[in-house]
Every structure is written in C-alpha cells, then in structure tokens.
C-alpha cells in the first residue's frame, strides 16, 4: 500500500498546486489580497508582494504539469518538497511577525491563516518526498490497481477539502446557520429587544429592504464598530438575514503575540436600518473562535 501511496502522490500533489497556482497567477483577487499578506510586510510593498504571488503561481502551475507528465523522475517531487519546506518557513515567519495577516496561500481569502495553512504546507512537503521516492509512475500504478487507487485519491481529496483555505464558506458556515436557525441566534436575543424599543417600524417590517452595502456603511459609522474594529482583519466575508436582523461576518484576530488566535466577528444590525432612517443603529457584536466556534467575547 505504501508503494501505491507514493506512486499516486504526484496526482494528488498536482491537484493541490494546480488550482492554487492558477488562483495566484490569474485570479483578480491577487492584487487586492497581496497588501494584506505577511509577504507585503516582508517585502515592504504590496505591489511587489502581488508580483511575487503571481510568480509563485506560475511556478506552482509548471510544477503541477511536471508532476503529471512523463517521464517520471524524482526531480518534480524534490522541487515540491522544497516548495513545501519554503511554505512552512514563510508561515512560521508570518505567524511570528504578522499573526493577523493573510498567508496568500490561494489568493482567494483575506482571512487570517490558521493551523490549516501549516497542514497544507506540510502536505505539500510530504507529497513531494513521497513523489521523489515513488518506484513507478502514477499512471502505471493506477492501471494496475484501479479500485485501490480511486479510493486513495478520493480519501486524499476529502482530507484536502477539510484543509481548504475557506472552510467556513464551503461547509462550516452553512452548518452553523442551520444550528442557529434551530437553536436561535446568540445575537438575536438582546438584539430583538433593542430593535423593538428603538426601531418599531423595522420590527413590524414596514421599512423597505436595505442593500447590504448600505448596512455595512451604517455599521462602520457606529460606536459598536469602533469598539470592535481593533479585532477585525478582513473585509465583509459573508452575510445573511435572520429574524429581521442582518448578520455580517468578518474575520479577525483576538489577543496579541503568542496568545493571538483567529476569530470570526459577527455583527447583527437591523436589516431595515440605513443612514436615511437612523444615525446610531442597535448593534450586537459576537466574537467566536474560528476553529472551535466557542464565544470569545461579546459586546453591545
């Protein structure tokens, strides 16, 4: 089985490096995300960081192609192992120097990185080593044992999906929404009482729907935003309406130094309020751990 794992490692590794490289090289989010990464701090320039990210994307694409194409040699695997080691070193620097920054691993997410980024880098390193040690090409191994090869590839894909750069948008946030709809949103209990007292028209639903951009603008002018903005480290990541309230999700970092940990910052704002109807909206803020979902702090 270990020989089959080594033989199929190039196939899995190419599936990791190819999409990541394409996102960095061709993605429109690269230039936007680059200034928020630890790489920009290291290079002291967001523009240079964007160029480096795009160059790295090209390297990852070329390496993915080399891993898939004949003839099978140890060189692509060795290069991938070096790339994974470089990723781990960079993430270690970013964790120490700029714990609230984005790692820039996929050029598709602004949220601060978590242990998943280290796990993905370690997977690239391990995959490179396995590829370099493979005794046969992946296409030969897959042809000899197709059923076992398919099971291994599917298992690897499941693990990599769990380590994806945006698990909240893919699967964790939908599960949280379902749980909140069943158990009730933690922001709504106090928030509904505040809204009923201060904005009776909004509670009865007689105000027109407000665009999300208007809600964000109103939030960013509120005292609640001023008190919690020190924790926020991203633009708006997600939003949804629930019981007359608009929930706005941001990524952030709570604490400093070695105690810093990635969190999700949730604001509940009256969905019918805007700058045209109120100057200081009722807002509930909840900060939860990005990994466990446990509350970190909550303020009105």
N, C-alpha and C positions, 0 to 999 in steps of 0.2 A: 504493500500500500504506500509506503514512503517513497518508493521509486515512481509511482503514479503521481503522487503529490508534487514531487519535484518536476516531473515531466509536464504537468499541467500548469505549473506556476507561471510560465510566460503568458499563457492565455488569460489568466486572472489578472496578472500584473498589467497587461496591456489594457484590460478593461478598466483599471484604476487610472492609469496615466493618460490614456487617450482622452476621455471626457474632461479630465482636469486640465490637460494641456489645451484642448480646444476652447474651454471656457476662458482661460487666461489670454490666449492668443487672439481669439476672435470676439470674445464677449464684450459688449458695450459697457458692462459694469466694471471692467478692469480699471479704467481711468478714474472712475468715481470712487472705487474702493481703495485704490493704492495709497492716497494720503492718510487713510485711517489705519494702515497696517504698521506693524513694528518695523517693516523694511524701510518705510519712509523715514522713520526716526533714525535708523541705522545709516541711511544714505543722506539724511538731512534735506530731502527734496522729494515731494510727491510725484513730480514728473519723471524723475529718474527711477523711482520705485515702479511706476507704471511700465517703463521700458524694460526693466529687469523682469517684471512679471510676465510680460509678453515674450521676452526671450526665453524665459524658463518654460513657458507654454510650448514654444516651438521645440525645445529640447525634449519635453515630455512626449510630444506627438511623434517625433523622429524615433525616440526610444521605443514607444509602443509599436511602431511599424517594424522596427528591427527585431523586437521580441516575437512577432508573429511570422515574419518572413524567413524562408530558407536562405542559406544553410544555417542549421542550428549550431551556434558557437557559444562559449561561456562569456564572451565579451559584453553582450547586452545585459546579461544578468549581473555581471560585475559592475557595470555602469549604473544599473538600477539600485544596487546595494549602496554604492557611493552616494547616489542621489538621496536615498532614504536616510543615510547617516547625516548628510548635509541638512535635510529637513529637521531631523531631531536636534542637531546643534542650533539651527535657527530658532526652533520653537523654544529651546531652553533659554536662549538669549531673550526672546520676546517675552517669555514668562517672567524673567527677572527684571527686564528694563521697561517693559510696557504691558503689564498684565491686562489692561483694559482694551488693548488694540485687537484688530482682526488679524488673523495669520495670513490672509491672502491665499489660502490653500487652493480654493476653487474659483476665486473672483466672482462668486455669486452670493456671498454673505458678508454682512457688515458686523455681525455679532461677535463678541469676544470669544476666543477659542477656549475649548475645554480639553479634558483628557482625551476626547475622541481624536483630536488633531495629532496628539502624540501616538495614539494607537494606529492611526492611518500611516504615519511616517514609519513606525516600527513594522507595519505590514509590508510596506514597500521595501524596507531593508531585508526582512525575512524572505520576501518573494524573490528579491534579487539573488540572495545567497542560494535559495533552492533552485533557481534557474541556472545559475552557474554550475551547480552540482548535478544537474539532470544528465542522465545517461542516454536519453533518446528524445527525439523531437516530440512536441506535444501532439502533432497530428498522427504520428505513429502510435503513441500511447492511447489516444482516443479511439483509433480504429481497432486496436486490439481488445480494449475493454470499454466499449461504448457506454454501457449502463453505469458502471462504476465511475467513469469519467463524468457523465452527466450529473450524477448525484454529488460528486465533489465540487463541480463548478457551481451548481445550484446552492450548495451549502456555503461556499465562499461568497457568492453573490448576496446571500441573506446576511452574512456577517458584515459585509461591506456596506450594505444598506443600513444596518443598525449603527454603523460608524459614520454614516453620511454627515456632511457638513451642516445640514439643515434638518435635523430630526423633528424639530417642533413643527415645521410646516408640513412635513411629509406624513407623520403619523402620531407624534405625541400630542400636538395641539388639538387635532380632531378628537382624540380620546379624552383630553381634558375638557373640551367643550361638552362632550356627551356626559361626562361625570358632573359638570357644573349644571347642566340642564336638569339632571336627575336630582342632585342634592341641593341646588341653589347656589348662585354665585356669591363668594365671600364679600365682594364689594357691594352687592345689591342691598344687603340688609340695612346698613346705615344709609346708603345712597338713596334708596327709595323714600325713606323718611325725610331726608333733606330736600329731595326734589318735590315731594308733596307739599312741604311747608313753604318752599321758596319759589317754585315754578308750577303752580296748579294747572296752568294751561298745558304745559308739557305732559303732566301726569294724565290728563284726560285725552291726550293725543290730538288736540285741535290745532297744533302748530304744524307747519309744513316740514317735510323731511329736509334735513340739512346735509350738504355734501361733506364727505369725510375731511377734505382739505380745510373746510371752514371749522370743523370741530377741532382739528389739530391746531389751527391758528388761535382759536379761543383758548385751548388748553395751554399753549405756550405763553399766553399772556396772564395766566392765572397764578395765584400765590402757591397753589399746590405744585405746579410745575417748577416754580422757583425753589421750593423746598426739596424737591426730589431730583432735580436735573443733575445734581452732582453725581448721582448714581448712573444716569443714562449714558450709554456709549454708542447709540445707533440711531438711525432714522426710524420712522414707523415701519415695523416689520409685519404686523397683522392687525386686523380689526374686525369686529362683528358687533351686531346689535342684540341686546338681550333684555327683555322686560322694560323697554323704554330707555335703556342705557346703551351707550356706545362704549365698548371696551377697546382700548388702544394698547397694543403690545409693543414694547421696546426691549432691547437687550441692554444690560448694564453690568457694572462691577460693584460689588459691595465690599467695603473694607479696603485696606491698603497693605502693601508689602507682601509678606508671605501669607498673610491672612486674607488676601483678596480672593474672591470667588465670583464666577459668572452667575448672574441672576437675570430673571425676567421681570420687567417693571410694567405693571398693568394699571392703567388709569380708567376709571369709569366716569364718563361725562354724560350729562343729559343729552340724548340723541337729538332733541329738538331745539337745543340752545345754540345760539350763534352770536357774533358781535352785534348783530342788529337787534337782538332781544335781551341780552344781558351782558354786563361787563365782567362780573365775577361769578362764574358758574359753580355749582356744587360739584365737587370732585372727590372721589375716593381713590387712594393710591395703595397698591399692594405690591410688595417686592417678594418674589419667591425664588428659591434656589433653582438654577437652570437644570440641574441633574435630578434632584430628588423631588422637586415640587413643594418642598416644605416652606412655610412662610418665614421670611427673614425679618421684615418689618412692615408696618402699615401705619399710614397717617391719613388724616382727613384733609 
